[in-house]
Amino acid sequence: MTRYRLLVEYDGGPFVGWQRQDNGASVQGALEDAIEKLSGARVTVTGAGRTDAGVHAYGQVAHFDLEKHFEPGKVRDALNHYLRPAPVVVLDAAVADGEFHARFSATARHYLYRILNRRSPPALDDGRVWHVSTRLDAEAMHHAAQALVGQHDFTTFRAAECQAQSPVKTLDRLDVSQRGEEIHIEASARSFLHHQIRSFAGTLKLVGEGKWAPREVATALAAKDRAACGPVAPPDGLYLVRVDY
């Protein structure tokens, strides 16, 4: 039995999310179908993060086991052939140690949320950014975001359907910066709650618009109440950038 490790890039727009579901196409399902065409075997592909519908990835990591052995380069090229025309690409394939687990071996996950902050809507990046036409103050957003860094009870920023055992997480980084016409929100942690980053983005937008003072983000966190959260930002602007091991 050989364990393969994949580095995967995808556009989440056409998918119901990473996880295989009955109500539509998934990234996991697309990869499993491609592996079956390569090997003749039906396997389970495990990802480092279960991204939601519409969420994208520059660097999702996944693993699967096969009884047949293939050279990693052949695995990469064959999967890319069979994945077409789905917007999923295997950037790299490698043989992994049998103890490697894409989800449980991860030590950090890094996400990017892109806000296109201009009057005109996107043409080329439609579905890949959150378009906000109101002028946002990135500096105020960054200042407010620092209250969220560290270990906290993030109940306020946790989706009602979140399956995590505890709302307590340690957020290592939450930076907001202006990049031309875009505002980037960069978040790093070992793991995240369901909708946590999108909840951060929607709340910080209120600060950027001047509707909330920066200190109100800390107040919302302390409330430990989902009702204290700002609106949840759409999935379009969210990307899984990198997973560390």
C-alpha positions as CSV (number, residue, x, y, z in Angstrom):
1,M,0.0,0.0,0.0
2,T,1.4,3.4,-1.0
3,R,0.3,6.7,0.5
4,Y,0.3,9.7,-1.8
5,R,0.4,13.3,-0.8
6,L,-1.1,15.9,-3.2
7,L,-0.8,19.7,-3.4
8,V,-4.0,20.9,-5.0
9,E,-5.3,24.2,-6.4
10,Y,-8.9,24.8,-7.2
11,D,-11.7,27.3,-7.9
12,G,-14.4,26.6,-5.5
13,G,-17.2,28.3,-7.5
14,P,-18.7,25.2,-9.2
15,F,-18.5,23.0,-6.1
16,V,-20.6,22.4,-3.0
17,G,-17.3,22.5,-1.1
18,W,-14.4,20.2,-0.5
19,Q,-16.4,17.4,1.1
20,R,-18.3,14.8,-1.0
21,Q,-22.0,15.4,-0.7
22,D,-25.2,14.2,-2.4
23,N,-26.4,17.6,-3.5
24,G,-23.7,18.4,-6.1
25,A,-20.1,18.2,-7.3
26,S,-17.3,18.4,-4.7
27,V,-13.5,18.8,-5.0
28,Q,-13.0,15.6,-3.0
29,G,-15.3,13.7,-5.4
30,A,-13.6,15.1,-8.5
31,L,-10.2,13.9,-7.2
32,E,-11.6,10.4,-6.2
33,D,-13.2,10.0,-9.7
34,A,-9.9,10.9,-11.3
35,I,-7.9,8.5,-9.2
36,E,-10.4,5.7,-10.1
37,K,-9.8,6.4,-13.8
38,L,-6.1,6.2,-13.2
39,S,-6.0,3.1,-11.0
40,G,-9.3,1.3,-11.3
41,A,-9.7,1.6,-7.5
42,R,-12.2,3.6,-5.5
43,V,-10.4,5.4,-2.7
44,T,-11.1,8.1,-0.1
45,V,-9.2,11.3,-0.5
46,T,-8.6,13.2,2.8
47,G,-8.0,16.9,2.7
48,A,-6.3,19.2,5.2
49,G,-9.3,21.5,5.4
50,R,-13.0,21.1,4.4
51,T,-13.5,24.3,2.5
52,D,-17.1,25.5,2.1
53,A,-19.0,25.9,-1.2
54,G,-17.4,28.7,-3.2
55,V,-14.2,28.8,-1.2
56,H,-11.0,28.5,-3.3
57,A,-7.5,27.0,-2.6
58,Y,-4.0,27.8,-3.7
59,G,-2.5,25.1,-1.6
60,Q,-4.9,22.5,-0.3
61,V,-3.1,19.3,0.8
62,A,-4.6,15.9,0.6
63,H,-3.7,12.2,0.9
64,F,-4.9,8.8,-0.3
65,D,-3.8,5.2,-0.3
66,L,-3.4,2.9,-3.3
67,E,-2.4,-0.7,-3.5
68,K,-0.9,-0.1,-7.0
69,H,2.3,1.9,-7.1
70,F,2.7,4.7,-9.6
71,E,5.5,7.2,-10.0
72,P,4.5,10.5,-8.3
73,G,5.0,12.5,-11.6
74,K,2.6,10.1,-13.4
75,V,0.0,10.5,-10.6
76,R,0.2,14.3,-11.0
77,D,-0.1,14.3,-14.8
78,A,-2.7,11.6,-15.0
79,L,-4.9,13.2,-12.4
80,N,-4.7,16.6,-14.1
81,H,-5.7,14.8,-17.4
82,Y,-8.7,13.1,-15.8
83,L,-9.8,16.2,-13.8
84,R,-10.5,18.2,-16.9
85,P,-12.5,20.3,-17.4
86,A,-13.1,20.8,-13.6
87,P,-11.2,23.8,-12.2
88,V,-9.0,21.5,-10.1
89,V,-5.3,21.1,-10.6
90,V,-2.7,18.8,-8.8
91,L,0.4,21.0,-8.4
92,D,2.5,18.3,-6.9
93,A,2.3,14.6,-6.0
94,A,4.7,12.7,-3.7
95,V,4.9,9.4,-1.8
96,A,4.3,10.1,1.9
97,D,5.2,8.2,5.0
98,G,2.3,5.9,6.1
99,E,2.0,8.0,9.3
100,F,1.3,11.2,7.3
101,H,-2.3,12.5,7.6
102,A,-3.3,15.6,5.6
103,R,-5.7,16.8,8.3
104,F,-4.3,15.6,11.6
105,S,-0.6,16.1,10.9
106,A,-1.1,19.7,10.0
107,T,0.5,22.3,12.4
108,A,-0.9,25.5,10.8
109,R,-3.3,26.6,8.1
110,H,-3.0,29.9,6.3
111,Y,-6.0,31.7,4.7
112,L,-6.4,34.8,2.6
113,Y,-9.6,36.8,2.2
114,R,-9.7,39.2,-0.8
115,I,-11.9,42.3,-0.8
116,L,-12.0,44.3,-4.1
117,N,-12.6,47.8,-2.8
118,R,-13.5,50.0,-5.7
119,R,-16.7,51.5,-7.2
120,S,-16.7,49.2,-10.3
121,P,-17.5,45.5,-9.9
122,P,-15.0,42.8,-11.0
123,A,-14.9,41.4,-14.5
124,L,-12.0,39.0,-14.5
125,D,-12.2,38.2,-10.7
126,D,-16.0,37.8,-10.5
127,G,-16.7,35.0,-8.0
128,R,-13.1,35.2,-6.7
129,V,-13.3,38.4,-4.6
130,W,-15.8,40.1,-2.3
131,H,-16.7,43.4,-4.1
132,V,-17.3,46.2,-1.6
133,S,-17.9,49.6,-3.3
134,T,-17.8,51.6,-0.1
135,R,-14.4,53.0,0.8
136,L,-12.8,50.9,3.6
137,D,-10.2,52.0,6.1
138,A,-7.7,49.0,6.1
139,E,-5.6,50.5,8.9
140,A,-8.6,50.7,11.2
141,M,-9.6,47.1,10.2
142,H,-6.1,45.9,11.1
143,H,-6.1,47.7,14.4
144,A,-9.4,46.1,15.3
145,A,-8.3,42.7,14.2
146,Q,-5.5,42.5,16.7
147,A,-8.0,42.0,19.5
148,L,-8.8,38.6,18.0
149,V,-5.2,37.3,18.0
150,G,-4.4,34.8,20.7
151,Q,-6.4,32.1,22.5
152,H,-10.0,33.0,22.9
153,D,-13.5,31.6,23.1
154,F,-14.7,32.4,19.5
155,T,-18.3,31.6,20.0
156,T,-19.3,35.0,18.5
157,F,-17.5,34.1,15.2
158,R,-18.6,30.5,15.0
159,A,-21.4,29.2,12.7
160,A,-24.4,27.6,14.4
161,E,-23.7,24.3,12.5
162,C,-20.0,24.2,13.5
163,Q,-19.1,20.7,14.6
164,A,-15.9,21.6,16.6
165,Q,-15.9,20.2,20.1
166,S,-14.9,23.6,21.6
167,P,-15.2,27.2,20.5
168,V,-11.7,27.9,22.0
169,K,-9.0,28.4,19.4
170,T,-5.6,30.1,19.2
171,L,-5.4,32.6,16.3
172,D,-1.7,33.1,15.5
173,R,-2.2,36.0,13.0
174,L,-4.9,38.2,11.6
175,D,-3.4,41.0,9.4
176,V,-5.3,43.5,7.2
177,S,-3.5,45.4,4.5
178,Q,-4.2,47.5,1.5
179,R,-2.9,46.0,-1.8
180,G,-3.8,48.4,-4.6
181,E,-7.6,48.2,-5.1
182,E,-7.8,45.2,-2.9
183,I,-7.8,44.7,0.9
184,H,-6.3,41.5,2.1
185,I,-7.2,39.7,5.3
186,E,-4.6,37.1,6.2
187,A,-5.3,34.6,9.0
188,S,-3.1,31.8,10.4
189,A,-3.9,29.2,13.1
190,R,-3.6,25.5,13.6
191,S,-7.3,25.1,13.0
192,F,-10.4,27.3,12.5
193,L,-14.1,27.1,13.4
194,H,-16.7,26.9,10.7
195,H,-17.2,30.3,9.1
196,Q,-14.7,31.8,11.5
197,I,-12.7,33.7,8.9
198,R,-15.8,34.8,6.9
199,S,-17.2,36.1,10.2
200,F,-14.0,38.0,10.9
201,A,-14.2,39.6,7.4
202,G,-17.8,40.6,7.6
203,T,-17.2,42.1,11.1
204,L,-14.0,43.9,10.1
205,K,-15.8,45.4,7.1
206,L,-18.1,47.3,9.5
207,V,-15.0,48.8,11.1
208,G,-13.6,49.7,7.7
209,E,-16.9,51.5,6.8
210,G,-16.8,53.4,10.1
211,K,-20.0,51.7,11.3
212,W,-18.1,50.1,14.2
213,A,-15.3,51.6,16.3
214,P,-12.3,49.2,16.4
215,R,-12.9,48.5,20.1
216,E,-16.4,47.1,19.3
217,V,-14.7,44.0,17.8
218,A,-13.2,43.2,21.2
219,T,-16.6,43.8,22.7
220,A,-18.2,41.4,20.3
221,L,-15.6,38.7,21.0
222,A,-16.1,39.1,24.8
223,A,-19.9,38.7,24.3
224,K,-19.5,35.0,23.3
225,D,-22.7,35.4,21.4
226,R,-23.3,34.7,17.7
227,A,-25.8,37.6,17.6
228,A,-22.9,40.0,18.4
229,C,-21.1,39.1,15.1
230,G,-21.2,41.2,12.0
231,P,-22.6,39.7,8.8
232,V,-20.8,36.7,7.4
233,A,-18.8,37.6,4.3
234,P,-19.5,35.6,1.1
235,P,-17.2,32.6,0.3
236,D,-16.0,34.2,-3.0
237,G,-13.0,36.0,-1.5
238,L,-11.7,33.2,0.7
239,Y,-8.6,31.1,-0.2
240,L,-6.8,28.3,1.6
241,V,-3.2,29.4,0.8
242,R,-0.9,27.0,2.6
243,V,-0.8,24.2,5.1
244,D,2.2,23.6,7.3
245,Y,3.4,20.2,8.7
